[in-house]
Amino acid sequence: MASLTPVSQSQLLFNKTQFKLPPNLRSGLLLNKFSVSFRRMSFRVPTKAAAASGVVSATTAEKAKKRYPGEAKGFVEEMRFVAMKLHTRDQAKEGEKEVKEPQEGPVAKWEPTVDGYLKFLVDSKLVYDTLEEIVEKAPFPSYNEFRNTGLERSEKLAKDLEWFKEQGYAIPEPSTPGVTYAEYLKELSEKDPQAFICHFYNIYFAHSAGGRMIGKKVAEMILDKKDLEFYKWDGELPQLLQNVREKLNKVAESWTREEKNHCLEETEKSFKHSGEILRLILS
């Protein structure tokens, strides 16, 4: 290993010594003298501690970047993962929620009524009306992505309510669950886009999955298997859903991790409000 100590006095004296070429060699050369000097040199060798610090830094960085369930597939998958955990085992295989309310149990054991189902449809229409109005108004530019997705339900529900009216049923006014949820969505949409997007996703995607199954079972029980417009879509539903997934993922790309987590945390409130409206079927 090279020494880092100063050179000796004899070396310094040697540095100043000049050597002259003999006369017989001097005539053919442009250079008639040269100096030889020794320069101090030092070498820096990485220590084990320095090398180890690089490994520690890399490990710390890896730990800092926590991976969230579904993150690799896009933010919609993260939302789906959280939503599935809030289902019961009867509703979804990933479900972890205990059955506490009648509407959380198997649909086959429900005892729905036409009056209750009408309340459910009326309150649902108010919520979908509100969602579509918010997206059309677009208090945040990102909402523009969700216009005319093909998942809209307001017009379909209007046709269904008209059919019930033709059958002689009185159409009720929206009740507390629907009114409360609609007002909450309006407030969120103006000040909290991440939370609003959480509700948007859960309302539309839940209806396209579990909602369809509920509609079919209830129709078998009390509507002589009447196929309501609420459960029909213009176009291929899987493709419509995929288009919206891509839009949701695109919007979420600009969010910070904290904003994404805030969106996910709103899922439970979405389930709470939707559950209160669903419960109307059994009233």
PyRosetta script that sets phi, psi and omega in degrees:
from pyrosetta import init, pose_from_sequence

init()
pose = pose_from_sequence("MASLTPVSQSQLLFNKTQFKLPPNLRSGLLLNKFSVSFRRMSFRVPTKAAAASGVVSATTAEKAKKRYPGEAKGFVEEMRFVAMKLHTRDQAKEGEKEVKEPQEGPVAKWEPTVDGYLKFLVDSKLVYDTLEEIVEKAPFPSYNEFRNTGLERSEKLAKDLEWFKEQGYAIPEPSTPGVTYAEYLKELSEKDPQAFICHFYNIYFAHSAGGRMIGKKVAEMILDKKDLEFYKWDGELPQLLQNVREKLNKVAESWTREEKNHCLEETEKSFKHSGEILRLILS")
pose.set_psi(1, 136.0)
pose.set_omega(1, -177.4)
pose.set_phi(2, -66.2)
pose.set_psi(2, 139.9)
pose.set_omega(2, 179.3)
pose.set_phi(3, -79.0)
pose.set_psi(3, 143.9)
pose.set_omega(3, 177.8)
pose.set_phi(4, -102.1)
pose.set_psi(4, 7.4)
pose.set_omega(4, -179.3)
pose.set_phi(5, -80.0)
pose.set_psi(5, 152.0)
pose.set_omega(5, -178.9)
pose.set_phi(6, -61.2)
pose.set_psi(6, 151.6)
pose.set_omega(6, 177.3)
pose.set_phi(7, -70.9)
pose.set_psi(7, 159.3)
pose.set_omega(7, -175.2)
pose.set_phi(8, -76.2)
pose.set_psi(8, 166.3)
pose.set_omega(8, 178.2)
pose.set_phi(9, -61.2)
pose.set_psi(9, -36.6)
pose.set_omega(9, -179.7)
pose.set_phi(10, -64.0)
pose.set_psi(10, -34.5)
pose.set_omega(10, 177.7)
pose.set_phi(11, -67.2)
pose.set_psi(11, -39.2)
pose.set_omega(11, 179.0)
pose.set_phi(12, -63.8)
pose.set_psi(12, -39.8)
pose.set_omega(12, 178.3)
pose.set_phi(13, -64.7)
pose.set_psi(13, -38.5)
pose.set_omega(13, 179.5)
pose.set_phi(14, -65.7)
pose.set_psi(14, -33.4)
pose.set_omega(14, 179.6)
pose.set_phi(15, -61.4)
pose.set_psi(15, -32.0)
pose.set_omega(15, -176.1)
pose.set_phi(16, -86.7)
pose.set_psi(16, -9.9)
pose.set_omega(16, -177.1)
pose.set_phi(17, -73.1)
pose.set_psi(17, 132.9)
pose.set_omega(17, 179.0)
pose.set_phi(18, -107.8)
pose.set_psi(18, 140.8)
pose.set_omega(18, 178.5)
pose.set_phi(19, -113.2)
pose.set_psi(19, 129.0)
pose.set_omega(19, 178.8)
pose.set_phi(20, -106.3)
pose.set_psi(20, 139.3)
pose.set_omega(20, 178.0)
pose.set_phi(21, -74.1)
pose.set_psi(21, 149.7)
pose.set_omega(21, 175.9)
pose.set_phi(22, -59.8)
pose.set_psi(22, 151.7)
pose.set_omega(22, -178.1)
pose.set_phi(23, -54.5)
pose.set_psi(23, -38.2)
pose.set_omega(23, -176.4)
pose.set_phi(24, -68.8)
pose.set_psi(24, -15.4)
pose.set_omega(24, 178.4)
pose.set_phi(25, -103.7)
pose.set_psi(25, -11.3)
pose.set_omega(25, -172.2)
pose.set_phi(26, -79.2)
pose.set_psi(26, -31.0)
pose.set_omega(26, -170.8)
pose.set_phi(27, -64.8)
pose.set_psi(27, -33.6)
pose.set_omega(27, -176.7)
pose.set_phi(28, -91.6)
pose.set_psi(28, 6.3)
pose.set_omega(28, -176.6)
pose.set_phi(29, -117.3)
pose.set_psi(29, 143.4)
pose.set_omega(29, 176.3)
pose.set_phi(30, -76.5)
pose.set_psi(30, -30.6)
pose.set_omega(30, -179.2)
pose.set_phi(31, -93.0)
pose.set_psi(31, 122.1)
pose.set_omega(31, -177.5)
pose.set_phi(32, -103.8)
pose.set_psi(32, -5.5)
pose.set_omega(32, 174.5)
pose.set_phi(33, -161.6)
pose.set_psi(33, 158.0)
pose.set_omega(33, 176.8)
pose.set_phi(34, -146.7)
pose.set_psi(34, 158.4)
pose.set_omega(34, 179.2)
pose.set_phi(35, -117.3)
pose.set_psi(35, 141.7)
pose.set_omega(35, 176.4)
pose.set_phi(36, -112.1)
pose.set_psi(36, 124.6)
pose.set_omega(36, 179.5)
pose.set_phi(37, -132.0)
pose.set_psi(37, 147.8)
pose.set_omega(37, 176.6)
pose.set_phi(38, -103.7)
pose.set_psi(38, 126.9)
pose.set_omega(38, 179.8)
pose.set_phi(39, -102.4)
pose.set_psi(39, 145.1)
pose.set_omega(39, 178.1)
pose.set_phi(40, -71.1)
pose.set_psi(40, 136.8)
pose.set_omega(40, 179.7)
pose.set_phi(41, -128.4)
pose.set_psi(41, 144.9)
pose.set_omega(41, 177.1)
pose.set_phi(42, -136.1)
pose.set_psi(42, 150.0)
pose.set_omega(42, -179.4)
pose.set_phi(43, -124.9)
pose.set_psi(43, 134.8)
pose.set_omega(43, 177.1)
pose.set_phi(44, -105.4)
pose.set_psi(44, 116.1)
pose.set_omega(44, -178.6)
pose.set_phi(45, -103.5)
pose.set_psi(45, 125.1)
pose.set_omega(45, 179.8)
pose.set_phi(46, -57.8)
pose.set_psi(46, 134.7)
pose.set_omega(46, 178.3)
pose.set_phi(47, -86.3)
pose.set_psi(47, 164.0)
pose.set_omega(47, 178.1)
pose.set_phi(48, -62.0)
pose.set_psi(48, -35.1)
pose.set_omega(48, -179.0)
pose.set_phi(49, -64.7)
pose.set_psi(49, -41.5)
pose.set_omega(49, -179.4)
pose.set_phi(50, -65.4)
pose.set_psi(50, -42.1)
pose.set_omega(50, 179.8)
pose.set_phi(51, -64.7)
pose.set_psi(51, -39.8)
pose.set_omega(51, -178.7)
pose.set_phi(52, -66.9)
pose.set_psi(52, -33.2)
pose.set_omega(52, -178.0)
pose.set_phi(53, -62.7)
pose.set_psi(53, -32.8)
pose.set_omega(53, 177.8)
pose.set_phi(54, -65.1)
pose.set_psi(54, -39.0)
pose.set_omega(54, 178.5)
pose.set_phi(55, -66.5)
pose.set_psi(55, -42.4)
pose.set_omega(55, 179.9)
pose.set_phi(56, -62.3)
pose.set_psi(56, -42.5)
pose.set_omega(56, -179.5)
pose.set_phi(57, -62.4)
pose.set_psi(57, -42.6)
pose.set_omega(57, -179.8)
pose.set_phi(58, -64.3)
pose.set_psi(58, -41.7)
pose.set_omega(58, 179.9)
pose.set_phi(59, -64.4)
pose.set_psi(59, -41.5)
pose.set_omega(59, 179.2)
pose.set_phi(60, -62.1)
pose.set_psi(60, -41.1)
pose.set_omega(60, 180.0)
pose.set_phi(61, -64.2)
pose.set_psi(61, -38.9)
pose.set_omega(61, 179.7)
pose.set_phi(62, -65.2)
pose.set_psi(62, -40.7)
pose.set_omega(62, 179.8)
pose.set_phi(63, -67.6)
pose.set_psi(63, -34.4)
pose.set_omega(63, -177.8)
pose.set_phi(64, -65.3)
pose.set_psi(64, -33.1)
pose.set_omega(64, -179.7)
pose.set_phi(65, -89.0)
pose.set_psi(65, 86.5)
pose.set_omega(65, -179.8)
pose.set_phi(66, -73.3)
pose.set_psi(66, 137.1)
pose.set_omega(66, 177.9)
pose.set_phi(67, -93.9)
pose.set_psi(67, 131.6)
pose.set_omega(67, -179.3)
pose.set_phi(68, -100.5)
pose.set_psi(68, 145.8)
pose.set_omega(68, -179.4)
pose.set_phi(69, -54.4)
pose.set_psi(69, 124.2)
pose.set_omega(69, 179.1)
pose.set_phi(70, 87.6)
pose.set_psi(70, -7.5)
pose.set_omega(70, -173.9)
pose.set_phi(71, -58.2)
pose.set_psi(71, -37.5)
pose.set_omega(71, -177.0)
pose.set_phi(72, -63.1)
pose.set_psi(72, -25.6)
pose.set_omega(72, -177.9)
pose.set_phi(73, -93.4)
pose.set_psi(73, -6.7)
pose.set_omega(73, -177.5)
pose.set_phi(74, 118.6)
pose.set_psi(74, 163.8)
pose.set_omega(74, -173.2)
pose.set_phi(75, -67.7)
pose.set_psi(75, -30.3)
pose.set_omega(75, 178.6)
pose.set_phi(76, -59.2)
pose.set_psi(76, -37.4)
pose.set_omega(76, 178.7)
pose.set_phi(77, -66.3)
pose.set_psi(77, -33.4)
pose.set_omega(77, 175.1)
pose.set_phi(78, -64.2)
pose.set_psi(78, -43.4)
pose.set_omega(78, 178.9)
pose.set_phi(79, -64.4)
pose.set_psi(79, -41.2)
pose.set_omega(79, 179.4)
pose.set_phi(80, -62.5)
pose.set_psi(80, -42.4)
pose.set_omega(80, -178.7)
pose.set_phi(81, -60.4)
pose.set_psi(81, -46.1)
pose.set_omega(81, 180.0)
pose.set_phi(82, -65.2)
pose.set_psi(82, -41.9)
pose.set_omega(82, -179.3)
pose.set_phi(83, -63.4)
pose.set_psi(83, -41.4)
pose.set_omega(83, -178.9)
pose.set_phi(84, -62.3)
pose.set_psi(84, -34.8)
pose.set_omega(84, 179.5)
pose.set_phi(85, -64.5)
pose.set_psi(85, -24.3)
pose.set_omega(85, -178.2)
pose.set_phi(86, -89.6)
pose.set_psi(86, 2.9)
pose.set_omega(86, 173.5)
pose.set_phi(87, -88.2)
pose.set_psi(87, 162.8)
pose.set_omega(87, 171.9)
pose.set_phi(88, -84.9)
pose.set_psi(88, 168.6)
pose.set_omega(88, 179.4)
pose.set_phi(89, -66.4)
pose.set_psi(89, -27.0)
pose.set_omega(89, 176.8)
pose.set_phi(90, -70.5)
pose.set_psi(90, -28.0)
pose.set_omega(90, -177.3)
pose.set_phi(91, -87.9)
pose.set_psi(91, -33.1)
pose.set_omega(91, -178.4)
pose.set_phi(92, -156.3)
pose.set_psi(92, 145.2)
pose.set_omega(92, -177.5)
pose.set_phi(93, -66.6)
pose.set_psi(93, -24.7)
pose.set_omega(93, 178.3)
pose.set_phi(94, -87.2)
pose.set_psi(94, -2.0)
pose.set_omega(94, -174.9)
pose.set_phi(95, -61.9)
pose.set_psi(95, 143.6)
pose.set_omega(95, 179.8)
pose.set_phi(96, -127.3)
pose.set_psi(96, -4.5)
pose.set_omega(96, -175.3)
pose.set_phi(97, -79.3)
pose.set_psi(97, 140.2)
pose.set_omega(97, 176.0)
pose.set_phi(98, -82.1)
pose.set_psi(98, 145.7)
pose.set_omega(98, 179.3)
pose.set_phi(99, -72.8)
pose.set_psi(99, 118.7)
pose.set_omega(99, 179.7)
pose.set_phi(100, -124.4)
pose.set_psi(100, -23.1)
pose.set_omega(100, -178.0)
pose.set_phi(101, -118.2)
pose.set_psi(101, 152.6)
pose.set_omega(101, -179.2)
pose.set_phi(102, -55.4)
pose.set_psi(102, -40.4)
pose.set_omega(102, -177.1)
pose.set_phi(103, -72.4)
pose.set_psi(103, -7.8)
pose.set_omega(103, 178.3)
pose.set_phi(104, -88.8)
pose.set_psi(104, -10.4)
pose.set_omega(104, 178.8)
pose.set_phi(105, -83.3)
pose.set_psi(105, 177.4)
pose.set_omega(105, 179.4)
pose.set_phi(106, -57.7)
pose.set_psi(106, 135.1)
pose.set_omega(106, -178.5)
pose.set_phi(107, -60.8)
pose.set_psi(107, -31.1)
pose.set_omega(107, -178.9)
pose.set_phi(108, -60.2)
pose.set_psi(108, -21.9)
pose.set_omega(108, -178.9)
pose.set_phi(109, -97.9)
pose.set_psi(109, 1.6)
pose.set_omega(109, 179.4)
pose.set_phi(110, -70.9)
pose.set_psi(110, 158.5)
pose.set_omega(110, 173.5)
pose.set_phi(111, -128.4)
pose.set_psi(111, 72.6)
pose.set_omega(111, -176.4)
pose.set_phi(112, -72.9)
pose.set_psi(112, 159.6)
pose.set_omega(112, 175.1)
pose.set_phi(113, -126.2)
pose.set_psi(113, 155.7)
pose.set_omega(113, 179.0)
pose.set_phi(114, -64.5)
pose.set_psi(114, -41.7)
pose.set_omega(114, 179.2)
pose.set_phi(115, -61.5)
pose.set_psi(115, -42.4)
pose.set_omega(115, 178.7)
pose.set_phi(116, -66.1)
pose.set_psi(116, -39.1)
pose.set_omega(116, 179.9)
pose.set_phi(117, -65.9)
pose.set_psi(117, -37.1)
pose.set_omega(117, 176.9)
pose.set_phi(118, -63.3)
pose.set_psi(118, -40.8)
pose.set_omega(118, 177.4)
pose.set_phi(119, -60.9)
pose.set_psi(119, -41.8)
pose.set_omega(119, 178.7)
pose.set_phi(120, -61.4)
pose.set_psi(120, -45.0)
pose.set_omega(120, -178.8)
pose.set_phi(121, -66.6)
pose.set_psi(121, -40.3)
pose.set_omega(121, 179.8)
pose.set_phi(122, -64.7)
pose.set_psi(122, -46.4)
pose.set_omega(122, 179.6)
pose.set_phi(123, -67.6)
pose.set_psi(123, -35.9)
pose.set_omega(123, 177.2)
pose.set_phi(124, -63.5)
pose.set_psi(124, -41.1)
pose.set_omega(124, 179.5)
pose.set_phi(125, -62.5)
pose.set_psi(125, -39.7)
pose.set_omega(125, 178.5)
pose.set_phi(126, -61.1)
pose.set_psi(126, -41.6)
pose.set_omega(126, 179.7)
pose.set_phi(127, -65.9)
pose.set_psi(127, -44.7)
pose.set_omega(127, 179.5)
pose.set_phi(128, -68.4)
pose.set_psi(128, -37.1)
pose.set_omega(128, 174.6)
pose.set_phi(129, -57.3)
pose.set_psi(129, -44.3)
pose.set_omega(129, -178.0)
pose.set_phi(130, -64.8)
pose.set_psi(130, -44.9)
pose.set_omega(130, 179.0)
pose.set_phi(131, -59.7)
pose.set_psi(131, -45.6)
pose.set_omega(131, -177.6)
pose.set_phi(132, -68.0)
pose.set_psi(132, -35.6)
pose.set_omega(132, 177.2)
pose.set_phi(133, -66.9)
pose.set_psi(133, -40.6)
pose.set_omega(133, 179.7)
pose.set_phi(134, -63.4)
pose.set_psi(134, -46.4)
pose.set_omega(134, -179.2)
pose.set_phi(135, -64.1)
pose.set_psi(135, -37.3)
pose.set_omega(135, 179.2)
pose.set_phi(136, -68.5)
pose.set_psi(136, -40.7)
pose.set_omega(136, 178.9)
pose.set_phi(137, -72.2)
pose.set_psi(137, -37.2)
pose.set_omega(137, 176.1)
pose.set_phi(138, 51.4)
pose.set_psi(138, 68.8)
pose.set_omega(138, 175.5)
pose.set_phi(139, -62.2)
pose.set_psi(139, -20.5)
pose.set_omega(139, 172.0)
pose.set_phi(140, -122.7)
pose.set_psi(140, 135.8)
pose.set_omega(140, -177.0)
pose.set_phi(141, -53.7)
pose.set_psi(141, -31.4)
pose.set_omega(141, -177.5)
pose.set_phi(142, -63.0)
pose.set_psi(142, -23.9)
pose.set_omega(142, -179.8)
pose.set_phi(143, -66.2)
pose.set_psi(143, -22.9)
pose.set_omega(143, -179.9)
pose.set_phi(144, -58.9)
pose.set_psi(144, -25.8)
pose.set_omega(144, -179.4)
pose.set_phi(145, -63.1)
pose.set_psi(145, -20.6)
pose.set_omega(145, -170.3)
pose.set_phi(146, -109.4)
pose.set_psi(146, 24.1)
pose.set_omega(146, 173.1)
pose.set_phi(147, -87.2)
pose.set_psi(147, 142.5)
pose.set_omega(147, 174.2)
pose.set_phi(148, 50.5)
pose.set_psi(148, 51.5)
pose.set_omega(148, 179.9)
pose.set_phi(149, -83.0)
pose.set_psi(149, -16.4)
pose.set_omega(149, -174.9)
pose.set_phi(150, 93.1)
pose.set_psi(150, -7.4)
pose.set_omega(150, 178.4)
pose.set_phi(151, -93.4)
pose.set_psi(151, -6.0)
pose.set_omega(151, -177.4)
pose.set_phi(152, -55.5)
pose.set_psi(152, 142.4)
pose.set_omega(152, -174.5)
pose.set_phi(153, -120.3)
pose.set_psi(153, -9.6)
pose.set_omega(153, -173.4)
pose.set_phi(154, -59.0)
pose.set_psi(154, -49.1)
pose.set_omega(154, -178.7)
pose.set_phi(155, -64.7)
pose.set_psi(155, -38.2)
pose.set_omega(155, 179.1)
pose.set_phi(156, -63.2)
pose.set_psi(156, -44.0)
pose.set_omega(156, 179.8)
pose.set_phi(157, -66.6)
pose.set_psi(157, -35.5)
pose.set_omega(157, 178.0)
pose.set_phi(158, -61.1)
pose.set_psi(158, -40.2)
pose.set_omega(158, 178.2)
pose.set_phi(159, -65.8)
pose.set_psi(159, -40.2)
pose.set_omega(159, 179.9)
pose.set_phi(160, -65.5)
pose.set_psi(160, -43.0)
pose.set_omega(160, -179.8)
pose.set_phi(161, -65.8)
pose.set_psi(161, -34.2)
pose.set_omega(161, 176.3)
pose.set_phi(162, -65.7)
pose.set_psi(162, -38.4)
pose.set_omega(162, 177.9)
pose.set_phi(163, -62.9)
pose.set_psi(163, -44.6)
pose.set_omega(163, 178.2)
pose.set_phi(164, -61.2)
pose.set_psi(164, -38.9)
pose.set_omega(164, 179.5)
pose.set_phi(165, -63.2)
pose.set_psi(165, -40.1)
pose.set_omega(165, 178.5)
pose.set_phi(166, -66.2)
pose.set_psi(166, -25.1)
pose.set_omega(166, 178.3)
pose.set_phi(167, -82.8)
pose.set_psi(167, -1.0)
pose.set_omega(167, 177.2)
pose.set_phi(168, 98.3)
pose.set_psi(168, 5.5)
pose.set_omega(168, 179.7)
pose.set_phi(169, -85.8)
pose.set_psi(169, 142.7)
pose.set_omega(169, 175.6)
pose.set_phi(170, -83.0)
pose.set_psi(170, 131.3)
pose.set_omega(170, -179.3)
pose.set_phi(171, -88.5)
pose.set_psi(171, 118.8)
pose.set_omega(171, -177.2)
pose.set_phi(172, -76.1)
pose.set_psi(172, 166.0)
pose.set_omega(172, 173.1)
pose.set_phi(173, -79.3)
pose.set_psi(173, 156.6)
pose.set_omega(173, 176.9)
pose.set_phi(174, -56.3)
pose.set_psi(174, 141.9)
pose.set_omega(174, -178.4)
pose.set_phi(175, -100.4)
pose.set_psi(175, -180.0)
pose.set_omega(175, -174.6)
pose.set_phi(176, -54.3)
pose.set_psi(176, -46.2)
pose.set_omega(176, -179.2)
pose.set_phi(177, -57.0)
pose.set_psi(177, -45.4)
pose.set_omega(177, -178.9)
pose.set_phi(178, -69.4)
pose.set_psi(178, -42.9)
pose.set_omega(178, -179.7)
pose.set_phi(179, -63.6)
pose.set_psi(179, -43.9)
pose.set_omega(179, -179.6)
pose.set_phi(180, -62.4)
pose.set_psi(180, -44.1)
pose.set_omega(180, -178.7)
pose.set_phi(181, -66.9)
pose.set_psi(181, -42.0)
pose.set_omega(181, -179.5)
pose.set_phi(182, -61.0)
pose.set_psi(182, -42.5)
pose.set_omega(182, 179.2)
pose.set_phi(183, -65.8)
pose.set_psi(183, -39.2)
pose.set_omega(183, 179.2)
pose.set_phi(184, -63.6)
pose.set_psi(184, -41.8)
pose.set_omega(184, 179.2)
pose.set_phi(185, -63.3)
pose.set_psi(185, -39.4)
pose.set_omega(185, 178.3)
pose.set_phi(186, -61.7)
pose.set_psi(186, -45.2)
pose.set_omega(186, -179.6)
pose.set_phi(187, -63.0)
pose.set_psi(187, -46.6)
pose.set_omega(187, -179.7)
pose.set_phi(188, -60.4)
pose.set_psi(188, -44.0)
pose.set_omega(188, -174.5)
pose.set_phi(189, -61.0)
pose.set_psi(189, -26.4)
pose.set_omega(189, -177.5)
pose.set_phi(190, -84.2)
pose.set_psi(190, -23.9)
pose.set_omega(190, -172.0)
pose.set_phi(191, -130.7)
pose.set_psi(191, -14.7)
pose.set_omega(191, -172.8)
pose.set_phi(192, -141.6)
pose.set_psi(192, 79.8)
pose.set_omega(192, -175.8)
pose.set_phi(193, -62.1)
pose.set_psi(193, -34.8)
pose.set_omega(193, 179.9)
pose.set_phi(194, -64.3)
pose.set_psi(194, -44.1)
pose.set_omega(194, 178.9)
pose.set_phi(195, -66.2)
pose.set_psi(195, -39.9)
pose.set_omega(195, 179.6)
pose.set_phi(196, -62.7)
pose.set_psi(196, -43.1)
pose.set_omega(196, 179.8)
pose.set_phi(197, -61.1)
pose.set_psi(197, -33.8)
pose.set_omega(197, 177.0)
pose.set_phi(198, -59.7)
pose.set_psi(198, -46.4)
pose.set_omega(198, 179.6)
pose.set_phi(199, -67.2)
pose.set_psi(199, -42.0)
pose.set_omega(199, 178.8)
pose.set_phi(200, -55.5)
pose.set_psi(200, -49.6)
pose.set_omega(200, -179.5)
pose.set_phi(201, -61.1)
pose.set_psi(201, -51.5)
pose.set_omega(201, -174.4)
pose.set_phi(202, -66.3)
pose.set_psi(202, -36.2)
pose.set_omega(202, -179.7)
pose.set_phi(203, -66.1)
pose.set_psi(203, -51.3)
pose.set_omega(203, -176.1)
pose.set_phi(204, -71.6)
pose.set_psi(204, -42.4)
pose.set_omega(204, -176.4)
pose.set_phi(205, -75.1)
pose.set_psi(205, -33.7)
pose.set_omega(205, 177.5)
pose.set_phi(206, -65.8)
pose.set_psi(206, -39.7)
pose.set_omega(206, -180.0)
pose.set_phi(207, -65.7)
pose.set_psi(207, -34.8)
pose.set_omega(207, -178.4)
pose.set_phi(208, -73.5)
pose.set_psi(208, -13.5)
pose.set_omega(208, -178.6)
pose.set_phi(209, -113.0)
pose.set_psi(209, -91.1)
pose.set_omega(209, -179.0)
pose.set_phi(210, -61.5)
pose.set_psi(210, -32.6)
pose.set_omega(210, -179.8)
pose.set_phi(211, -61.3)
pose.set_psi(211, -39.6)
pose.set_omega(211, 178.7)
pose.set_phi(212, -64.8)
pose.set_psi(212, -41.3)
pose.set_omega(212, 179.9)
pose.set_phi(213, -64.5)
pose.set_psi(213, -41.9)
pose.set_omega(213, 178.6)
pose.set_phi(214, -63.4)
pose.set_psi(214, -44.4)
pose.set_omega(214, -179.8)
pose.set_phi(215, -59.6)
pose.set_psi(215, -40.5)
pose.set_omega(215, -179.9)
pose.set_phi(216, -66.0)
pose.set_psi(216, -44.8)
pose.set_omega(216, -178.5)
pose.set_phi(217, -66.2)
pose.set_psi(217, -42.9)
pose.set_omega(217, -179.5)
pose.set_phi(218, -65.5)
pose.set_psi(218, -39.5)
pose.set_omega(218, 178.7)
pose.set_phi(219, -61.9)
pose.set_psi(219, -37.4)
pose.set_omega(219, 178.2)
pose.set_phi(220, -66.5)
pose.set_psi(220, -33.6)
pose.set_omega(220, -175.5)
pose.set_phi(221, -79.7)
pose.set_psi(221, -40.7)
pose.set_omega(221, -170.3)
pose.set_phi(222, -130.2)
pose.set_psi(222, -6.4)
pose.set_omega(222, -175.7)
pose.set_phi(223, -122.4)
pose.set_psi(223, 19.6)
pose.set_omega(223, 179.7)
pose.set_phi(224, 53.0)
pose.set_psi(224, 41.1)
pose.set_omega(224, 177.7)
pose.set_phi(225, 64.1)
pose.set_psi(225, 26.7)
pose.set_omega(225, 177.0)
pose.set_phi(226, -60.4)
pose.set_psi(226, 127.7)
pose.set_omega(226, -178.9)
pose.set_phi(227, -92.3)
pose.set_psi(227, 98.2)
pose.set_omega(227, -176.6)
pose.set_phi(228, -72.8)
pose.set_psi(228, 153.3)
pose.set_omega(228, 178.7)
pose.set_phi(229, -65.6)
pose.set_psi(229, -26.3)
pose.set_omega(229, 179.9)
pose.set_phi(230, -54.7)
pose.set_psi(230, -26.8)
pose.set_omega(230, -176.0)
pose.set_phi(231, -108.5)
pose.set_psi(231, 24.4)
pose.set_omega(231, 177.2)
pose.set_phi(232, -123.5)
pose.set_psi(232, 146.4)
pose.set_omega(232, 178.8)
pose.set_phi(233, -129.0)
pose.set_psi(233, 146.6)
pose.set_omega(233, 176.0)
pose.set_phi(234, -87.1)
pose.set_psi(234, 105.4)
pose.set_omega(234, -175.8)
pose.set_phi(235, 113.2)
pose.set_psi(235, 177.3)
pose.set_omega(235, -179.4)
pose.set_phi(236, -79.6)
pose.set_psi(236, 115.4)
pose.set_omega(236, -176.6)
pose.set_phi(237, -56.8)
pose.set_psi(237, -45.7)
pose.set_omega(237, 179.6)
pose.set_phi(238, -55.4)
pose.set_psi(238, -39.3)
pose.set_omega(238, -179.8)
pose.set_phi(239, -72.0)
pose.set_psi(239, -37.8)
pose.set_omega(239, 177.1)
pose.set_phi(240, -61.2)
pose.set_psi(240, -43.1)
pose.set_omega(240, 179.3)
pose.set_phi(241, -65.3)
pose.set_psi(241, -41.1)
pose.set_omega(241, -180.0)
pose.set_phi(242, -63.7)
pose.set_psi(242, -39.1)
pose.set_omega(242, 178.2)
pose.set_phi(243, -60.8)
pose.set_psi(243, -41.8)
pose.set_omega(243, -179.6)
pose.set_phi(244, -71.9)
pose.set_psi(244, -35.9)
pose.set_omega(244, 175.5)
pose.set_phi(245, -56.1)
pose.set_psi(245, -46.6)
pose.set_omega(245, -178.4)
pose.set_phi(246, -63.3)
pose.set_psi(246, -38.6)
pose.set_omega(246, 178.6)
pose.set_phi(247, -67.1)
pose.set_psi(247, -42.1)
pose.set_omega(247, 178.6)
pose.set_phi(248, -63.2)
pose.set_psi(248, -44.2)
pose.set_omega(248, 178.2)
pose.set_phi(249, -62.1)
pose.set_psi(249, -39.4)
pose.set_omega(249, -180.0)
pose.set_phi(250, -63.4)
pose.set_psi(250, -45.4)
pose.set_omega(250, 179.7)
pose.set_phi(251, -62.9)
pose.set_psi(251, -41.8)
pose.set_omega(251, -176.2)
pose.set_phi(252, -71.6)
pose.set_psi(252, -16.9)
pose.set_omega(252, 179.8)
pose.set_phi(253, -60.4)
pose.set_psi(253, -28.7)
pose.set_omega(253, -177.9)
pose.set_phi(254, -88.2)
pose.set_psi(254, -2.4)
pose.set_omega(254, -179.0)
pose.set_phi(255, -84.2)
pose.set_psi(255, 150.4)
pose.set_omega(255, 172.0)
pose.set_phi(256, -77.6)
pose.set_psi(256, 167.5)
pose.set_omega(256, 177.7)
pose.set_phi(257, -61.6)
pose.set_psi(257, -36.4)
pose.set_omega(257, 179.2)
pose.set_phi(258, -64.6)
pose.set_psi(258, -39.5)
pose.set_omega(258, 179.0)
pose.set_phi(259, -68.1)
pose.set_psi(259, -37.7)
pose.set_omega(259, 176.8)
pose.set_phi(260, -64.2)
pose.set_psi(260, -43.5)
pose.set_omega(260, 179.1)
pose.set_phi(261, -63.3)
pose.set_psi(261, -37.9)
pose.set_omega(261, 178.3)
pose.set_phi(262, -62.1)
pose.set_psi(262, -40.7)
pose.set_omega(262, 177.2)
pose.set_phi(263, -61.3)
pose.set_psi(263, -47.0)
pose.set_omega(263, -179.1)
pose.set_phi(264, -62.7)
pose.set_psi(264, -36.0)
pose.set_omega(264, -178.6)
pose.set_phi(265, -67.0)
pose.set_psi(265, -19.1)
pose.set_omega(265, -179.0)
pose.set_phi(266, -80.4)
pose.set_psi(266, -10.4)
pose.set_omega(266, -175.4)
pose.set_phi(267, -56.5)
pose.set_psi(267, -42.3)
pose.set_omega(267, -177.5)
pose.set_phi(268, -62.3)
pose.set_psi(268, -37.6)
pose.set_omega(268, 178.0)
pose.set_phi(269, -67.2)
pose.set_psi(269, -37.1)
pose.set_omega(269, 177.8)
pose.set_phi(270, -61.3)
pose.set_psi(270, -44.2)
pose.set_omega(270, 178.8)
pose.set_phi(271, -65.4)
pose.set_psi(271, -37.2)
pose.set_omega(271, -179.2)
pose.set_phi(272, -62.3)
pose.set_psi(272, -50.2)
pose.set_omega(272, -178.3)
pose.set_phi(273, -66.5)
pose.set_psi(273, -43.4)
pose.set_omega(273, 179.8)
pose.set_phi(274, -64.8)
pose.set_psi(274, -36.4)
pose.set_omega(274, 179.1)
pose.set_phi(275, -64.9)
pose.set_psi(275, -36.2)
pose.set_omega(275, 178.9)
pose.set_phi(276, -67.0)
pose.set_psi(276, -35.1)
pose.set_omega(276, 177.0)
pose.set_phi(277, -72.7)
pose.set_psi(277, -41.3)
pose.set_omega(277, 179.5)
pose.set_phi(278, -61.9)
pose.set_psi(278, -34.2)
pose.set_omega(278, -178.7)
pose.set_phi(279, -62.3)
pose.set_psi(279, -21.8)
pose.set_omega(279, -179.5)
pose.set_phi(280, -61.5)
pose.set_psi(280, -27.0)
pose.set_omega(280, -179.9)
pose.set_phi(281, -58.8)
pose.set_psi(281, -31.1)
pose.set_omega(281, -176.5)
pose.set_phi(282, -95.2)
pose.set_psi(282, 6.3)
pose.set_omega(282, -177.6)
pose.set_phi(283, -86.1)
pose.dump_pdb("model.pdb")
